[in-house]
Amino acid sequence: MADRISKDRRSWNMSRIRGKDTKIEVQARKYLFQKGFRYRKNVRKLPGCPDIVLPKYKSVIFVNGCYWHRHPFCHLATTPKNNAAFWQDKFEKNVQRDERNYKALQEMGWNVIVIWECEIRTDMEAIMQRVIRELEEQYIQKSLNRETSEI
Ligand SMILES: [Zn+2]
């Protein structure tokens, strides 16, 4: 009966996908905080309301649930058997919305990092180390850009 969910109800459901602190988001933030990174969270002014925003590194991080955000080839990205077409359409819209947001952010000059739920669950250390390397690279890049624009 999912098709009969009212429009309001549906957008409410969708809004819950973003904007609420999930466990994996909190884990990723804690890790970064302990490593000395400072950030803002859920910045609504930015497209897609990124989970973690690091202005110093000109980077935003999305901590994506594999199910709602459709992690490709992931065992967590299942499709319900009932109303499969409805769900596929809904998921497809989620993916398209994500892609629009990432693109908009990139056009604003942000580096977009996506972390997946399953990566945090299986080896948080490995994925967060990769994120930190990327942040450091962005920081160097940002400083270089500043130097060249000052010449
Ligand atoms: Zn996954």
Residues whose N, C-alpha, C, O or C-beta is under 5 A from the ligand:
A	BS01	ZN	C66 H71 C74 L76 W116 C118
